[in-house]
Amino acid sequence: MALKITVIGTGYLGATHAAAMAELGFEVLGLDIVPEKVELLSTGRVPMYEPGLEELLRKHVAGIEGSSGRLRFTTSWEEVGAFGDVHFVCVNTPQKHGEYACDMSYVDSAFASLAPHLAGRALVVGKSTVPVGSAERLAVLLAERAPGDVELAWNPEFLREGFAVDDTLHPDRIVVGVGSADAEKVLREVYATPIAEGSPFVVTDFPTAELVKTAANSFLATKISFINAMAEVCEAAGGDVVKLAEAIGHDERIGKRFLRAGVGFGGGCLPKDIRAFMARAGELGADQALTFLREVDSINMRRRGHMVELAREAVGGGSFLGKRVAVLGATFKPDSDDVRDSPALNVAGQIQLQGGQVTVYDPKGMENARRLFPTLAYADSALEAVRGADVVLHLTEWREFRELDPEALGEVASERIVLDGRNALDPGVWRSAGWTYRAMGRPVA
């Protein structure tokens, strides 16, 4: 008999996972406590921008003409408990207000709400990024509150925003923390298709499975901050960080990816995950092992202030008062509408607070940016954002921005000065169009 799957929490992770499980052939029931979100998803729409996700939803959501009908959504815990054999918990774990630590309240609430409705045999699978040790505690909760024969497993997610659908259907690895051969067998059945396609299947214990995601994010954050630290040294020494990155990237031990210096990382995962990792290490008495992550975080945040200073120099070195600044980009990365902890918006906000007249344009993040920074000005196109600008800041590496016509922009800008905060534009093209081009860690001319 085919497994039936439920997905608890239908945000970015949950909605993607639910649609992907339906694509893999399972009957899926997604749960969210927000009725408006359930109504939206039930029409095949999502409250965020993620390439390919809406198309996948419409392919499977019940009630949509031509769909497989394998995917439904509900607000009923009772319905979820009765329906599922495997329950994936995909709720958010944000940073606590005023602390580095992870806020586990959403995860704890989800487990406490689900457990009483698990009357039969079931496997609950945590996918949320949690502090190490959480799974052991949650396994005890299930044992105490679930009336049926319920087991826990931990299966961390490794989704990249902009590639989440492909990352779920064709993962570069599947990690499962299990306490029995039965749990492993069930998860091998769930992921049978990607395993058959060659995705590595790594079986481990609870603590290791919990640590994998935070370790991976910490390594990635360290690599990004390393090249940004090299950019600082290059600026001081007159070197070129782009050529430096190219040279060290040929070393197979290092690799070329994530060696583009700029204004640093943001989003809803990397910053809060490395901070929660540090906090948990402190609780475990292993805080010295992760002290380097404080410097990783510090370098990252320092890049934003440095971009503000570069912009100040570009408009005369004094005050931003009376100066018009165009900011190309609002999301923390391209191919997403996510503006959480966005370096682009952080820089825009700092400049505005210092008196600058800031106009922002982003291909997909405008609505979310307006909600977070309502006092900034927003334009409907890059051309309109640049109109009358004394300096242009390129802060999110959308393809649309790389393909802009510098000559056309130059005709509407007040001054042809561009600061490339992502080292993604072609300096030669911009300079040949009469622009003063500057980027972090690169020679001025």
Contacts in CASP RR format, 6 or more apart in sequence:
PFRMAT RR
TARGET T0000
AUTHOR 0000-0000-0000
METHOD contacts of the structure
MODEL  1
MALKITVIGTGYLGATHAAAMAELGFEVLGLDIVPEKVELLSTGRVPMYE
PGLEELLRKHVAGIEGSSGRLRFTTSWEEVGAFGDVHFVCVNTPQKHGEY
ACDMSYVDSAFASLAPHLAGRALVVGKSTVPVGSAERLAVLLAERAPGDV
ELAWNPEFLREGFAVDDTLHPDRIVVGVGSADAEKVLREVYATPIAEGSP
FVVTDFPTAELVKTAANSFLATKISFINAMAEVCEAAGGDVVKLAEAIGH
DERIGKRFLRAGVGFGGGCLPKDIRAFMARAGELGADQALTFLREVDSIN
MRRRGHMVELAREAVGGGSFLGKRVAVLGATFKPDSDDVRDSPALNVAGQ
IQLQGGQVTVYDPKGMENARRLFPTLAYADSALEAVRGADVVLHLTEWRE
FRELDPEALGEVASERIVLDGRNALDPGVWRSAGWTYRAMGRPVA
2 26 0 8 1.000
2 27 0 8 1.000
3 26 0 8 1.000
3 85 0 8 1.000
3 86 0 8 1.000
3 186 0 8 1.000
3 189 0 8 1.000
3 190 0 8 1.000
4 26 0 8 1.000
4 27 0 8 1.000
4 28 0 8 1.000
4 29 0 8 1.000
4 83 0 8 1.000
4 84 0 8 1.000
4 85 0 8 1.000
4 86 0 8 1.000
5 21 0 8 1.000
5 26 0 8 1.000
5 27 0 8 1.000
5 28 0 8 1.000
5 29 0 8 1.000
5 84 0 8 1.000
5 85 0 8 1.000
5 86 0 8 1.000
5 87 0 8 1.000
5 88 0 8 1.000
5 190 0 8 1.000
6 28 0 8 1.000
6 29 0 8 1.000
6 30 0 8 1.000
6 31 0 8 1.000
6 80 0 8 1.000
6 81 0 8 1.000
6 83 0 8 1.000
6 84 0 8 1.000
6 86 0 8 1.000
6 87 0 8 1.000
6 88 0 8 1.000
7 14 0 8 1.000
7 17 0 8 1.000
7 18 0 8 1.000
7 21 0 8 1.000
7 28 0 8 1.000
7 29 0 8 1.000
7 30 0 8 1.000
7 31 0 8 1.000
7 87 0 8 1.000
7 88 0 8 1.000
7 90 0 8 1.000
8 30 0 8 1.000
8 31 0 8 1.000
8 80 0 8 1.000
8 87 0 8 1.000
8 88 0 8 1.000
8 89 0 8 1.000
8 90 0 8 1.000
8 91 0 8 1.000
8 110 0 8 1.000
8 114 0 8 1.000
9 30 0 8 1.000
9 31 0 8 1.000
9 32 0 8 1.000
9 89 0 8 1.000
9 90 0 8 1.000
9 91 0 8 1.000
9 110 0 8 1.000
10 18 0 8 1.000
10 30 0 8 1.000
10 31 0 8 1.000
10 32 0 8 1.000
10 37 0 8 1.000
10 38 0 8 1.000
10 41 0 8 1.000
10 73 0 8 1.000
10 90 0 8 1.000
11 32 0 8 1.000
11 37 0 8 1.000
11 47 0 8 1.000
11 48 0 8 1.000
11 90 0 8 1.000
11 92 0 8 1.000
12 48 0 8 1.000
12 50 0 8 1.000
12 159 0 8 1.000
12 161 0 8 1.000
12 164 0 8 1.000
12 338 0 8 1.000
13 90 0 8 1.000
13 127 0 8 1.000
13 128 0 8 1.000
13 157 0 8 1.000
13 159 0 8 1.000
13 164 0 8 1.000
14 30 0 8 1.000
14 88 0 8 1.000
14 90 0 8 1.000
14 127 0 8 1.000
15 41 0 8 1.000
15 46 0 8 1.000
15 48 0 8 1.000
15 53 0 8 1.000
15 57 0 8 1.000
16 50 0 8 1.000
16 53 0 8 1.000
16 159 0 8 1.000
16 164 0 8 1.000
16 165 0 8 1.000
16 168 0 8 1.000
17 88 0 8 1.000
17 90 0 8 1.000
17 127 0 8 1.000
17 157 0 8 1.000
17 168 0 8 1.000
18 28 0 8 1.000
18 30 0 8 1.000
18 71 0 8 1.000
18 73 0 8 1.000
19 53 0 8 1.000
19 56 0 8 1.000
19 57 0 8 1.000
19 59 0 8 1.000
19 60 0 8 1.000
19 71 0 8 1.000
19 165 0 8 1.000
20 56 0 8 1.000
20 165 0 8 1.000
20 168 0 8 1.000
20 169 0 8 1.000
21 28 0 8 1.000
21 88 0 8 1.000
21 190 0 8 1.000
22 28 0 8 1.000
22 56 0 8 1.000
22 59 0 8 1.000
22 60 0 8 1.000
22 68 0 8 1.000
22 69 0 8 1.000
22 70 0 8 1.000
22 71 0 8 1.000
23 56 0 8 1.000
23 59 0 8 1.000
23 60 0 8 1.000
23 169 0 8 1.000
24 169 0 8 1.000
24 190 0 8 1.000
24 193 0 8 1.000
25 68 0 8 1.000
25 70 0 8 1.000
26 70 0 8 1.000
26 190 0 8 1.000
27 70 0 8 1.000
28 60 0 8 1.000
28 70 0 8 1.000
28 71 0 8 1.000
28 72 0 8 1.000
29 71 0 8 1.000
29 72 0 8 1.000
29 73 0 8 1.000
29 74 0 8 1.000
29 79 0 8 1.000
29 80 0 8 1.000
29 83 0 8 1.000
29 84 0 8 1.000
30 41 0 8 1.000
30 71 0 8 1.000
30 72 0 8 1.000
30 73 0 8 1.000
30 74 0 8 1.000
30 80 0 8 1.000
31 73 0 8 1.000
31 74 0 8 1.000
31 75 0 8 1.000
31 76 0 8 1.000
31 77 0 8 1.000
31 79 0 8 1.000
31 80 0 8 1.000
32 38 0 8 1.000
32 41 0 8 1.000
32 73 0 8 1.000
32 75 0 8 1.000
33 75 0 8 1.000
34 75 0 8 1.000
35 75 0 8 1.000
37 47 0 8 1.000
38 73 0 8 1.000
38 74 0 8 1.000
38 75 0 8 1.000
40 46 0 8 1.000
40 47 0 8 1.000
41 57 0 8 1.000
41 61 0 8 1.000
41 73 0 8 1.000
42 61 0 8 1.000
42 72 0 8 1.000
42 73 0 8 1.000
43 61 0 8 1.000
43 64 0 8 1.000
44 54 0 8 1.000
44 57 0 8 1.000
44 58 0 8 1.000
44 61 0 8 1.000
44 64 0 8 1.000
45 54 0 8 1.000
45 57 0 8 1.000
46 53 0 8 1.000
46 54 0 8 1.000
46 57 0 8 1.000
48 337 0 8 1.000
48 338 0 8 1.000
49 336 0 8 1.000
49 337 0 8 1.000
49 364 0 8 1.000
49 365 0 8 1.000
50 161 0 8 1.000
50 162 0 8 1.000
50 164 0 8 1.000
50 165 0 8 1.000
50 336 0 8 1.000
51 162 0 8 1.000
51 163 0 8 1.000
51 165 0 8 1.000
51 335 0 8 1.000
52 165 0 8 1.000
53 164 0 8 1.000
53 165 0 8 1.000
56 165 0 8 1.000
57 71 0 8 1.000
58 64 0 8 1.000
58 67 0 8 1.000
59 67 0 8 1.000
59 68 0 8 1.000
60 67 0 8 1.000
60 68 0 8 1.000
60 69 0 8 1.000
60 70 0 8 1.000
60 71 0 8 1.000
61 67 0 8 1.000
61 69 0 8 1.000
61 71 0 8 1.000
61 72 0 8 1.000
61 73 0 8 1.000
62 69 0 8 1.000
62 70 0 8 1.000
62 71 0 8 1.000
62 72 0 8 1.000
63 69 0 8 1.000
74 80 0 8 1.000
77 113 0 8 1.000
77 114 0 8 1.000
77 117 0 8 1.000
78 117 0 8 1.000
80 87 0 8 1.000
80 114 0 8 1.000
80 117 0 8 1.000
81 87 0 8 1.000
81 114 0 8 1.000
81 117 0 8 1.000
81 118 0 8 1.000
81 119 0 8 1.000
81 122 0 8 1.000
82 117 0 8 1.000
82 119 0 8 1.000
84 122 0 8 1.000
85 121 0 8 1.000
85 122 0 8 1.000
85 123 0 8 1.000
85 186 0 8 1.000
86 122 0 8 1.000
86 123 0 8 1.000
86 125 0 8 1.000
86 186 0 8 1.000
86 190 0 8 1.000
87 114 0 8 1.000
87 118 0 8 1.000
87 122 0 8 1.000
87 123 0 8 1.000
87 124 0 8 1.000
87 125 0 8 1.000
88 125 0 8 1.000
88 126 0 8 1.000
88 127 0 8 1.000
88 155 0 8 1.000
89 107 0 8 1.000
89 110 0 8 1.000
89 111 0 8 1.000
89 114 0 8 1.000
89 124 0 8 1.000
89 125 0 8 1.000
89 126 0 8 1.000
89 127 0 8 1.000
89 128 0 8 1.000
90 126 0 8 1.000
90 127 0 8 1.000
90 128 0 8 1.000
90 157 0 8 1.000
91 106 0 8 1.000
91 107 0 8 1.000
91 109 0 8 1.000
91 110 0 8 1.000
91 128 0 8 1.000
92 106 0 8 1.000
92 128 0 8 1.000
93 102 0 8 1.000
93 103 0 8 1.000
93 104 0 8 1.000
93 106 0 8 1.000
93 107 0 8 1.000
93 128 0 8 1.000
93 129 0 8 1.000
93 130 0 8 1.000
93 276 0 8 1.000
94 102 0 8 1.000
94 103 0 8 1.000
94 106 0 8 1.000
94 272 0 8 1.000
95 101 0 8 1.000
95 102 0 8 1.000
95 103 0 8 1.000
95 271 0 8 1.000
95 272 0 8 1.000
95 275 0 8 1.000
95 276 0 8 1.000
96 102 0 8 1.000
96 103 0 8 1.000
99 279 0 8 1.000
100 275 0 8 1.000
100 276 0 8 1.000
100 278 0 8 1.000
100 279 0 8 1.000
101 131 0 8 1.000
101 275 0 8 1.000
101 276 0 8 1.000
101 279 0 8 1.000
101 280 0 8 1.000
102 129 0 8 1.000
102 130 0 8 1.000
102 131 0 8 1.000
102 272 0 8 1.000
102 276 0 8 1.000
102 279 0 8 1.000
102 280 0 8 1.000
104 130 0 8 1.000
104 131 0 8 1.000
104 134 0 8 1.000
106 128 0 8 1.000
107 128 0 8 1.000
107 130 0 8 1.000
107 134 0 8 1.000
107 138 0 8 1.000
108 138 0 8 1.000
108 141 0 8 1.000
111 124 0 8 1.000
111 138 0 8 1.000
111 141 0 8 1.000
111 142 0 8 1.000
112 141 0 8 1.000
112 145 0 8 1.000
114 124 0 8 1.000
115 141 0 8 1.000
115 142 0 8 1.000
115 145 0 8 1.000
115 146 0 8 1.000
115 150 0 8 1.000
116 145 0 8 1.000
116 146 0 8 1.000
116 147 0 8 1.000
118 124 0 8 1.000
118 142 0 8 1.000
118 146 0 8 1.000
118 147 0 8 1.000
118 148 0 8 1.000
118 150 0 8 1.000
119 147 0 8 1.000
119 148 0 8 1.000
120 147 0 8 1.000
120 148 0 8 1.000
120 149 0 8 1.000
120 150 0 8 1.000
121 148 0 8 1.000
121 149 0 8 1.000
121 150 0 8 1.000
122 146 0 8 1.000
122 148 0 8 1.000
122 149 0 8 1.000
122 150 0 8 1.000
122 151 0 8 1.000
123 150 0 8 1.000
123 151 0 8 1.000
123 152 0 8 1.000
123 153 0 8 1.000
123 183 0 8 1.000
123 186 0 8 1.000
123 187 0 8 1.000
124 142 0 8 1.000
124 150 0 8 1.000
124 151 0 8 1.000
124 152 0 8 1.000
124 153 0 8 1.000
125 152 0 8 1.000
125 153 0 8 1.000
125 154 0 8 1.000
125 155 0 8 1.000
125 187 0 8 1.000
126 135 0 8 1.000
126 152 0 8 1.000
126 153 0 8 1.000
126 154 0 8 1.000
126 155 0 8 1.000
127 155 0 8 1.000
127 156 0 8 1.000
127 157 0 8 1.000
129 156 0 8 1.000
129 157 0 8 1.000
129 213 0 8 1.000
129 214 0 8 1.000
129 269 0 8 1.000
129 273 0 8 1.000
129 276 0 8 1.000
130 210 0 8 1.000
131 210 0 8 1.000
131 276 0 8 1.000
131 279 0 8 1.000
131 280 0 8 1.000
131 283 0 8 1.000
132 207 0 8 1.000
132 210 0 8 1.000
132 211 0 8 1.000
132 214 0 8 1.000
132 280 0 8 1.000
132 284 0 8 1.000
133 206 0 8 1.000
133 207 0 8 1.000
133 210 0 8 1.000
134 210 0 8 1.000
135 152 0 8 1.000
135 154 0 8 1.000
135 177 0 8 1.000
135 206 0 8 1.000
135 207 0 8 1.000
135 209 0 8 1.000
135 210 0 8 1.000
136 206 0 8 1.000
136 207 0 8 1.000
138 152 0 8 1.000
139 151 0 8 1.000
139 152 0 8 1.000
139 206 0 8 1.000
142 150 0 8 1.000
142 151 0 8 1.000
142 152 0 8 1.000
143 150 0 8 1.000
151 179 0 8 1.000
151 180 0 8 1.000
151 182 0 8 1.000
151 183 0 8 1.000
152 183 0 8 1.000
152 206 0 8 1.000
153 176 0 8 1.000
153 177 0 8 1.000
153 178 0 8 1.000
153 179 0 8 1.000
153 183 0 8 1.000
153 186 0 8 1.000
153 187 0 8 1.000
154 176 0 8 1.000
154 177 0 8 1.000
154 178 0 8 1.000
154 206 0 8 1.000
154 209 0 8 1.000
154 210 0 8 1.000
155 174 0 8 1.000
155 175 0 8 1.000
155 176 0 8 1.000
155 177 0 8 1.000
155 187 0 8 1.000
155 209 0 8 1.000
156 175 0 8 1.000
156 209 0 8 1.000
156 210 0 8 1.000
156 212 0 8 1.000
156 213 0 8 1.000
157 213 0 8 1.000
158 167 0 8 1.000
158 171 0 8 1.000
158 172 0 8 1.000
158 173 0 8 1.000
158 213 0 8 1.000
158 216 0 8 1.000
159 167 0 8 1.000
159 168 0 8 1.000
160 167 0 8 1.000
161 333 0 8 1.000
161 335 0 8 1.000
161 336 0 8 1.000
161 338 0 8 1.000
162 333 0 8 1.000
162 334 0 8 1.000
162 335 0 8 1.000
162 336 0 8 1.000
163 335 0 8 1.000
169 194 0 8 1.000
170 194 0 8 1.000
170 197 0 8 1.000
170 199 0 8 1.000
171 191 0 8 1.000
171 194 0 8 1.000
171 199 0 8 1.000
172 199 0 8 1.000
172 200 0 8 1.000
173 199 0 8 1.000
173 200 0 8 1.000
173 201 0 8 1.000
173 202 0 8 1.000
174 187 0 8 1.000
174 191 0 8 1.000
174 194 0 8 1.000
174 195 0 8 1.000
174 199 0 8 1.000
174 200 0 8 1.000
174 201 0 8 1.000
174 202 0 8 1.000
175 202 0 8 1.000
175 204 0 8 1.000
175 209 0 8 1.000
175 212 0 8 1.000
176 183 0 8 1.000
176 184 0 8 1.000
176 187 0 8 1.000
176 201 0 8 1.000
176 202 0 8 1.000
176 203 0 8 1.000
176 204 0 8 1.000
176 209 0 8 1.000
177 183 0 8 1.000
177 203 0 8 1.000
177 204 0 8 1.000
177 205 0 8 1.000
177 206 0 8 1.000
177 208 0 8 1.000
177 209 0 8 1.000
178 184 0 8 1.000
178 187 0 8 1.000
178 203 0 8 1.000
178 204 0 8 1.000
178 205 0 8 1.000
179 205 0 8 1.000
179 206 0 8 1.000
184 203 0 8 1.000
188 195 0 8 1.000
188 201 0 8 1.000
191 199 0 8 1.000
191 201 0 8 1.000
195 201 0 8 1.000
204 212 0 8 1.000
213 273 0 8 1.000
214 273 0 8 1.000
214 274 0 8 1.000
214 276 0 8 1.000
214 277 0 8 1.000
215 277 0 8 1.000
217 269 0 8 1.000
217 270 0 8 1.000
217 273 0 8 1.000
217 274 0 8 1.000
217 277 0 8 1.000
218 273 0 8 1.000
218 274 0 8 1.000
218 277 0 8 1.000
218 290 0 8 1.000
218 293 0 8 1.000
218 296 0 8 1.000
220 258 0 8 1.000
220 265 0 8 1.000
220 270 0 8 1.000
221 265 0 8 1.000
221 270 0 8 1.000
221 271 0 8 1.000
221 274 0 8 1.000
221 293 0 8 1.000
221 296 0 8 1.000
221 297 0 8 1.000
221 300 0 8 1.000
222 292 0 8 1.000
222 293 0 8 1.000
222 296 0 8 1.000
223 258 0 8 1.000
223 259 0 8 1.000
224 258 0 8 1.000
224 264 0 8 1.000
224 265 0 8 1.000
224 300 0 8 1.000
225 264 0 8 1.000
225 295 0 8 1.000
225 296 0 8 1.000
225 297 0 8 1.000
225 299 0 8 1.000
225 300 0 8 1.000
227 241 0 8 1.000
227 245 0 8 1.000
227 258 0 8 1.000
227 259 0 8 1.000
227 260 0 8 1.000
227 261 0 8 1.000
228 261 0 8 1.000
228 262 0 8 1.000
228 264 0 8 1.000
228 299 0 8 1.000
228 300 0 8 1.000
228 303 0 8 1.000
228 440 0 8 1.000
229 299 0 8 1.000
230 241 0 8 1.000
230 244 0 8 1.000
230 245 0 8 1.000
230 261 0 8 1.000
230 441 0 8 1.000
231 241 0 8 1.000
231 261 0 8 1.000
231 262 0 8 1.000
231 440 0 8 1.000
231 441 0 8 1.000
232 299 0 8 1.000
232 306 0 8 1.000
232 441 0 8 1.000
234 240 0 8 1.000
234 241 0 8 1.000
234 244 0 8 1.000
234 441 0 8 1.000
234 442 0 8 1.000
235 440 0 8 1.000
235 441 0 8 1.000
238 443 0 8 1.000
239 441 0 8 1.000
239 442 0 8 1.000
239 443 0 8 1.000
240 441 0 8 1.000
240 442 0 8 1.000
240 443 0 8 1.000
241 261 0 8 1.000
241 423 0 8 1.000
241 440 0 8 1.000
241 441 0 8 1.000
241 442 0 8 1.000
242 260 0 8 1.000
242 261 0 8 1.000
242 423 0 8 1.000
242 439 0 8 1.000
242 441 0 8 1.000
242 442 0 8 1.000
245 256 0 8 1.000
245 259 0 8 1.000
245 260 0 8 1.000
245 261 0 8 1.000
246 256 0 8 1.000
248 254 0 8 1.000
248 255 0 8 1.000
248 259 0 8 1.000
249 255 0 8 1.000
249 256 0 8 1.000
249 259 0 8 1.000
250 256 0 8 1.000
260 422 0 8 1.000
260 423 0 8 1.000
260 424 0 8 1.000
261 423 0 8 1.000
261 440 0 8 1.000
261 441 0 8 1.000
262 303 0 8 1.000
262 421 0 8 1.000
262 422 0 8 1.000
262 423 0 8 1.000
262 439 0 8 1.000
262 440 0 8 1.000
263 303 0 8 1.000
263 304 0 8 1.000
263 307 0 8 1.000
263 343 0 8 1.000
263 344 0 8 1.000
263 347 0 8 1.000
263 395 0 8 1.000
263 421 0 8 1.000
263 422 0 8 1.000
263 440 0 8 1.000
264 300 0 8 1.000
264 303 0 8 1.000
264 304 0 8 1.000
264 343 0 8 1.000
265 271 0 8 1.000
265 300 0 8 1.000
265 332 0 8 1.000
265 343 0 8 1.000
266 300 0 8 1.000
266 332 0 8 1.000
266 333 0 8 1.000
266 340 0 8 1.000
266 341 0 8 1.000
266 342 0 8 1.000
266 343 0 8 1.000
267 332 0 8 1.000
267 333 0 8 1.000
267 338 0 8 1.000
267 340 0 8 1.000
267 341 0 8 1.000
267 342 0 8 1.000
268 332 0 8 1.000
268 338 0 8 1.000
268 340 0 8 1.000
268 341 0 8 1.000
271 297 0 8 1.000
271 300 0 8 1.000
271 341 0 8 1.000
272 341 0 8 1.000
274 293 0 8 1.000
274 296 0 8 1.000
274 297 0 8 1.000
275 297 0 8 1.000
277 290 0 8 1.000
277 293 0 8 1.000
278 287 0 8 1.000
278 290 0 8 1.000
278 293 0 8 1.000
278 294 0 8 1.000
281 287 0 8 1.000
281 289 0 8 1.000
281 290 0 8 1.000
282 290 0 8 1.000
303 343 0 8 1.000
303 440 0 8 1.000
304 343 0 8 1.000
304 346 0 8 1.000
304 347 0 8 1.000
304 350 0 8 1.000
305 347 0 8 1.000
305 350 0 8 1.000
306 440 0 8 1.000
307 343 0 8 1.000
307 347 0 8 1.000
307 393 0 8 1.000
307 395 0 8 1.000
307 419 0 8 1.000
307 421 0 8 1.000
307 440 0 8 1.000
308 347 0 8 1.000
308 350 0 8 1.000
308 351 0 8 1.000
308 354 0 8 1.000
310 419 0 8 1.000
310 438 0 8 1.000
310 440 0 8 1.000
311 320 0 8 1.000
311 325 0 8 1.000
311 347 0 8 1.000
311 351 0 8 1.000
311 391 0 8 1.000
311 393 0 8 1.000
311 419 0 8 1.000
312 318 0 8 1.000
312 320 0 8 1.000
312 354 0 8 1.000
314 390 0 8 1.000
314 391 0 8 1.000
314 417 0 8 1.000
314 419 0 8 1.000
314 436 0 8 1.000
314 438 0 8 1.000
315 323 0 8 1.000
315 325 0 8 1.000
315 390 0 8 1.000
315 391 0 8 1.000
319 354 0 8 1.000
319 355 0 8 1.000
320 351 0 8 1.000
320 354 0 8 1.000
320 355 0 8 1.000
320 356 0 8 1.000
321 355 0 8 1.000
321 356 0 8 1.000
322 355 0 8 1.000
322 356 0 8 1.000
322 357 0 8 1.000
323 355 0 8 1.000
323 356 0 8 1.000
323 357 0 8 1.000
323 390 0 8 1.000
323 391 0 8 1.000
324 356 0 8 1.000
324 357 0 8 1.000
324 359 0 8 1.000
324 388 0 8 1.000
324 389 0 8 1.000
324 390 0 8 1.000
324 414 0 8 1.000
325 348 0 8 1.000
325 351 0 8 1.000
325 356 0 8 1.000
325 357 0 8 1.000
325 358 0 8 1.000
325 359 0 8 1.000
325 389 0 8 1.000
325 390 0 8 1.000
325 391 0 8 1.000
325 393 0 8 1.000
326 358 0 8 1.000
326 359 0 8 1.000
326 361 0 8 1.000
326 379 0 8 1.000
326 385 0 8 1.000
326 386 0 8 1.000
326 388 0 8 1.000
326 389 0 8 1.000
326 391 0 8 1.000
326 392 0 8 1.000
326 393 0 8 1.000
326 413 0 8 1.000
327 344 0 8 1.000
327 347 0 8 1.000
327 348 0 8 1.000
327 358 0 8 1.000
327 359 0 8 1.000
327 360 0 8 1.000
327 361 0 8 1.000
327 385 0 8 1.000
327 393 0 8 1.000
327 395 0 8 1.000
328 361 0 8 1.000
328 362 0 8 1.000
328 382 0 8 1.000
328 385 0 8 1.000
328 386 0 8 1.000
328 392 0 8 1.000
328 393 0 8 1.000
328 394 0 8 1.000
328 395 0 8 1.000
328 396 0 8 1.000
328 398 0 8 1.000
328 401 0 8 1.000
329 344 0 8 1.000
329 360 0 8 1.000
329 361 0 8 1.000
329 362 0 8 1.000
329 394 0 8 1.000
329 395 0 8 1.000
329 396 0 8 1.000
329 398 0 8 1.000
329 401 0 8 1.000
330 339 0 8 1.000
330 342 0 8 1.000
330 344 0 8 1.000
330 345 0 8 1.000
330 348 0 8 1.000
330 360 0 8 1.000
330 361 0 8 1.000
330 362 0 8 1.000
330 365 0 8 1.000
330 366 0 8 1.000
330 368 0 8 1.000
330 369 0 8 1.000
330 396 0 8 1.000
331 337 0 8 1.000
331 338 0 8 1.000
331 339 0 8 1.000
331 342 0 8 1.000
331 344 0 8 1.000
331 362 0 8 1.000
331 364 0 8 1.000
331 365 0 8 1.000
331 368 0 8 1.000
331 369 0 8 1.000
331 396 0 8 1.000
332 338 0 8 1.000
332 339 0 8 1.000
332 340 0 8 1.000
332 341 0 8 1.000
332 342 0 8 1.000
332 343 0 8 1.000
332 344 0 8 1.000
332 396 0 8 1.000
333 396 0 8 1.000
333 397 0 8 1.000
334 396 0 8 1.000
334 397 0 8 1.000
334 398 0 8 1.000
334 399 0 8 1.000
335 364 0 8 1.000
335 398 0 8 1.000
336 364 0 8 1.000
337 364 0 8 1.000
337 365 0 8 1.000
337 367 0 8 1.000
337 368 0 8 1.000
338 368 0 8 1.000
339 345 0 8 1.000
339 365 0 8 1.000
339 368 0 8 1.000
339 369 0 8 1.000
339 372 0 8 1.000
342 369 0 8 1.000
342 396 0 8 1.000
343 395 0 8 1.000
344 360 0 8 1.000
344 362 0 8 1.000
344 395 0 8 1.000
344 396 0 8 1.000
345 360 0 8 1.000
345 369 0 8 1.000
345 372 0 8 1.000
345 373 0 8 1.000
345 376 0 8 1.000
347 393 0 8 1.000
347 395 0 8 1.000
348 358 0 8 1.000
348 360 0 8 1.000
348 373 0 8 1.000
348 376 0 8 1.000
348 393 0 8 1.000
348 395 0 8 1.000
349 358 0 8 1.000
349 373 0 8 1.000
349 376 0 8 1.000
351 358 0 8 1.000
352 358 0 8 1.000
352 375 0 8 1.000
352 376 0 8 1.000
357 377 0 8 1.000
358 376 0 8 1.000
358 377 0 8 1.000
359 376 0 8 1.000
359 377 0 8 1.000
359 378 0 8 1.000
359 379 0 8 1.000
359 384 0 8 1.000
359 385 0 8 1.000
359 389 0 8 1.000
360 366 0 8 1.000
360 369 0 8 1.000
360 373 0 8 1.000
360 376 0 8 1.000
360 377 0 8 1.000
360 378 0 8 1.000
360 379 0 8 1.000
360 385 0 8 1.000
361 378 0 8 1.000
361 379 0 8 1.000
361 380 0 8 1.000
361 381 0 8 1.000
361 382 0 8 1.000
361 384 0 8 1.000
361 385 0 8 1.000
362 369 0 8 1.000
362 396 0 8 1.000
362 398 0 8 1.000
363 398 0 8 1.000
363 400 0 8 1.000
366 378 0 8 1.000
369 376 0 8 1.000
369 378 0 8 1.000
370 376 0 8 1.000
370 378 0 8 1.000
379 385 0 8 1.000
379 387 0 8 1.000
382 400 0 8 1.000
382 401 0 8 1.000
382 404 0 8 1.000
382 409 0 8 1.000
383 408 0 8 1.000
383 409 0 8 1.000
383 412 0 8 1.000
386 392 0 8 1.000
386 409 0 8 1.000
386 410 0 8 1.000
386 412 0 8 1.000
386 413 0 8 1.000
387 412 0 8 1.000
387 413 0 8 1.000
388 412 0 8 1.000
388 413 0 8 1.000
388 414 0 8 1.000
389 413 0 8 1.000
389 414 0 8 1.000
389 415 0 8 1.000
390 414 0 8 1.000
390 415 0 8 1.000
390 417 0 8 1.000
391 415 0 8 1.000
391 417 0 8 1.000
391 418 0 8 1.000
391 419 0 8 1.000
392 409 0 8 1.000
392 413 0 8 1.000
392 417 0 8 1.000
392 418 0 8 1.000
392 419 0 8 1.000
393 418 0 8 1.000
393 419 0 8 1.000
393 421 0 8 1.000
394 401 0 8 1.000
394 418 0 8 1.000
394 419 0 8 1.000
394 420 0 8 1.000
394 421 0 8 1.000
394 422 0 8 1.000
394 424 0 8 1.000
394 425 0 8 1.000
395 421 0 8 1.000
395 422 0 8 1.000
396 422 0 8 1.000
397 422 0 8 1.000
397 424 0 8 1.000
401 424 0 8 1.000
401 425 0 8 1.000
402 424 0 8 1.000
402 425 0 8 1.000
402 426 0 8 1.000
406 418 0 8 1.000
406 429 0 8 1.000
406 430 0 8 1.000
406 433 0 8 1.000
406 434 0 8 1.000
406 435 0 8 1.000
407 433 0 8 1.000
410 416 0 8 1.000
410 433 0 8 1.000
410 434 0 8 1.000
410 435 0 8 1.000
416 433 0 8 1.000
416 434 0 8 1.000
416 435 0 8 1.000
416 436 0 8 1.000
417 435 0 8 1.000
417 436 0 8 1.000
417 438 0 8 1.000
418 425 0 8 1.000
418 430 0 8 1.000
418 435 0 8 1.000
418 436 0 8 1.000
418 437 0 8 1.000
418 438 0 8 1.000
419 438 0 8 1.000
419 439 0 8 1.000
420 427 0 8 1.000
420 437 0 8 1.000
420 438 0 8 1.000
420 439 0 8 1.000
420 440 0 8 1.000
421 439 0 8 1.000
421 440 0 8 1.000
423 439 0 8 1.000
423 440 0 8 1.000
423 442 0 8 1.000
425 437 0 8 1.000
425 439 0 8 1.000
427 437 0 8 1.000
427 439 0 8 1.000
427 442 0 8 1.000
428 437 0 8 1.000
430 437 0 8 1.000
431 437 0 8 1.000
438 444 0 8 1.000
END
